[in-house]
Amino acid sequence: MRADHNAAIWTDEAQVADWVASSAQRERTRSAHRQVMVDLLPFADDEEFTFVDLGAGTGAASRAVLDRYTSARAVLADFSPQMMAEGLSSLASYEGRFRYVTMDLEAPGWPAELPKSSHAVISSLCVHHVPDERKRQLFAEILEHLEPGGWYLNYDPVGAASPVVADAWQRVGDRRDPNAPAARANRTPEQQKRWENHVRHISPLEPQLRWLQDAGFEAVDVYWKDLENAIFGGRRPH
Ligand SMILES: C[S@@+](CC[C@H](N)C(=O)[O-])C[C@H]1O[C@@H](n2cnc3c(N)ncnc32)[C@H](O)[C@@H]1O
């Protein structure tokens, strides 16, 4: 694995433990968004299919899909042994329906342990960790690893197109969470590092939609959006 800041954060025991400890609270809001992603997949509830979850972490997105589609199988890809270890234990009740593969999303080319082609690819809250040029390549690699008609859906924070938009998003966010301004102003050095790592490669939606189209996806759309969070993607043509 590359020795960069993002990798250092996601392989730091204390930072991962902190992320895991606070994830239940975040999931209370996110679970409704994850259901939108699940609803967008075009499968019958009992249909057999395989999907890949990129930057899967502890498996929150995969779990939502596996719960709805009872014959689905997940291949979860991530580069953090600590996040994958957490996922292995929290997904124990899905044994036989999932496996983890080590993958660095920044490295071109997919590990041989990933299926050459799957029925769907999802990613949530991780593509923003890679630089734009790599996002672009990754979208093309995802298309190549999908069956014809297969969907790619990405749930990710996106950048504001202007400072006025960014201010409006923050204003609404602060109304929803009155503790947010104080939390922002009083980050510990570790929280500040994590924040900077979180935002450094976040990009606006428009270029990302174009890269999906350039990669060859059809039906590219923003299927859901709330302030900075969006679910967008498309389908590999038949
Ligand atoms: C915010 S967590 C999201 C995890 C999960 N997808 C979810 O929705 O809860 C980000 C995940 O992306 C992974 N990640 C970050 N950069 C990565 C990279 N370059 N290659 C593979 N995984 C990466 C981290 O290890 C972490 O598990």
The ligand as an SDF file (V2000), in Angstrom:
LIG
                    3D

 27 29  0  0  0  0  0  0  0  0999 V2000
  -15.9060    6.6440    5.0390 C   0  0  0  0  0  0  0  0  0  0  0  0
  -15.4490    4.9680    4.8580 S   0  0  0  0  0  0  0  0  0  0  0  0
  -16.8660    4.3350    4.0100 C   0  0  0  0  0  0  0  0  0  0  0  0
  -16.9950    2.8580    4.1580 C   0  0  0  0  0  0  0  0  0  0  0  0
  -18.2700    2.2600    3.5590 C   0  0  0  0  0  0  0  0  0  0  0  0
  -18.2580    2.3100    2.1090 N   0  0  0  0  0  0  0  0  0  0  0  0
  -19.5120    2.9080    4.0890 C   0  0  0  0  0  0  0  0  0  0  0  0
  -20.3260    3.3930    3.3060 O   0  0  0  0  0  0  0  0  0  0  0  0
  -19.6800    2.9360    5.3210 O   0  0  0  0  0  0  0  0  0  0  0  0
  -14.2340    5.0610    3.5690 C   0  0  0  0  0  0  0  0  0  0  0  0
  -13.6140    3.7220    3.2070 C   0  0  0  0  0  0  0  0  0  0  0  0
  -12.8390    3.8960    2.0280 O   0  0  0  0  0  0  0  0  0  0  0  0
  -11.6550    3.1550    2.1880 C   0  0  0  0  0  0  0  0  0  0  0  0
  -10.6390    3.7590    1.3190 N   0  0  0  0  0  0  0  0  0  0  0  0
  -10.1720    5.0250    1.3380 C   0  0  0  0  0  0  0  0  0  0  0  0
   -9.2390    5.1910    0.3830 N   0  0  0  0  0  0  0  0  0  0  0  0
   -9.1300    3.9840   -0.2450 C   0  0  0  0  0  0  0  0  0  0  0  0
   -8.2960    3.5140   -1.3020 C   0  0  0  0  0  0  0  0  0  0  0  0
   -7.4050    4.3020   -1.9190 N   0  0  0  0  0  0  0  0  0  0  0  0
   -8.4280    2.2300   -1.6830 N   0  0  0  0  0  0  0  0  0  0  0  0
   -9.3280    1.3940   -1.0680 C   0  0  0  0  0  0  0  0  0  0  0  0
  -10.1150    1.7910   -0.0550 N   0  0  0  0  0  0  0  0  0  0  0  0
  -10.0180    3.0710    0.3480 C   0  0  0  0  0  0  0  0  0  0  0  0
  -11.3030    3.2490    3.6610 C   0  0  0  0  0  0  0  0  0  0  0  0
  -10.4260    2.2150    4.0720 O   0  0  0  0  0  0  0  0  0  0  0  0
  -12.6910    3.1460    4.2780 C   0  0  0  0  0  0  0  0  0  0  0  0
  -13.0330    1.8150    4.5380 O   0  0  0  0  0  0  0  0  0  0  0  0
  1  2  1  0
  2  3  1  0
  2 10  1  0
  3  4  1  0
  4  5  1  0
  5  6  1  0
  5  7  1  0
  7  8  2  0
  7  9  1  0
 10 11  1  0
 11 12  1  0
 11 26  1  0
 12 13  1  0
 13 14  1  0
 13 24  1  0
 14 15  1  0
 14 23  1  0
 15 16  2  0
 16 17  1  0
 17 18  1  0
 17 23  2  0
 18 19  1  0
 18 20  2  0
 20 21  1  0
 21 22  2  0
 22 23  1  0
 24 25  1  0
 24 26  1  0
 26 27  1  0
M  CHG  2   2   1   9  -1
M  END
$$$$
